[in-house]
Amino acid sequence: QQEFTGKNLLYAARPIDELASERSTTSDEIAGIVSRARLQMFRARLDRPRPHLDDKVLTAWNGLMIGAFARAALALGDDGYALTAAHAADFVMTRMRMGSRLAHSVKDGRQGPSGYLDDYAFMISGLLDLFEATSGRRWLEEAMGLDAVLEEQLEDRAAGGYFLTPPDAETLLAREKPAYDGAEPSGNSVEALNLLRLHDLTGRDGYRARAEHTLRGFETRLARAPTSLSEMLLAVDFASDRARQIVVVAPGGPPEAEALVARLRAAFVPSRVFFRATAGADGAAHDNLLPFVDGRRLRDAKATAYVCEGQTCQLPTTEPDVFAAQLRKPAPLRR
């Protein structure tokens, strides 16, 4: 039994004080009557079957959430958001796996069916966001691993794009290939952008070739009804733009790079990849997985920012205001 207040009721036709005055009694007495009535109704309700509770954990929705928390962490400089995203990502990658493949869901410790396109695409996107927010190499490697499974299980190699279900799923009359962005984006739209981001991070041309093959597979629909694939338009923009590769190299941990990273947070740079690197003893960053990071050096032993487009970089700078100006500089469209 809970203490009664007017706010406890779903609907109160009249204020309790007004009702007490009309009945020549006190508000406490009316409150007691209502509380006892609510307790009687609750006991009666316990004799009826409870409504079903959908408390399963979905991989795809967690991927969307992980991406949202990771982007918030980078935009706001709040490590708490990054920790939340990392905790959820670790759960999915350790508790929702069937070997190398993802499970679509888990409930009460039991895994559901094998993952669908959205599960892979949304998780890859979230892991890439988490990688940029934390510079945690694990998340990039996990994203690349999931993409390899997605390619093997779901790719339409002939026409481009990706099927919704793996080949060993329930046999249907037709194998669906999602092509509409609604309240949730389609897996094909998200994966097209994933591949472009992976290409710019790793320099591996196979990622870009698969992204372009995907976009060509939806070329007719994009031309006839572009707003039906609004999320894929982001991938089209990224593919046609001169995406920027942004690196901040610091002599120590994140606090030493904060003045520069704060300028990135305040800038709108939609087509870009980003990484915070720690310099080695020789004053340079070394990373054989990220060629756009490898060899970037500190200047004057200070945190240094690099803004590059392909093989061309602006002058490295240690000055936050100069870095901000470089980010604002418009880039010509890819020809």
PyMOL commands that set and color helices and strands:
alter all, ss='L'
color gray80, all
select helices_A, chain A and resi 6-8+16-22+27-46+59-76+79-95+117-134+137-154+187-202+205-217+219-224+226-240+254-265+320-328
alter helices_A, ss='H'
color red, helices_A
select strands_A, chain A and resi 57-58+97-98+101-102+105-107+110-111+244-250+272-278+304-309+312-313
alter strands_A, ss='S'
color yellow, strands_A
deselect
rebuild
show_as cartoon
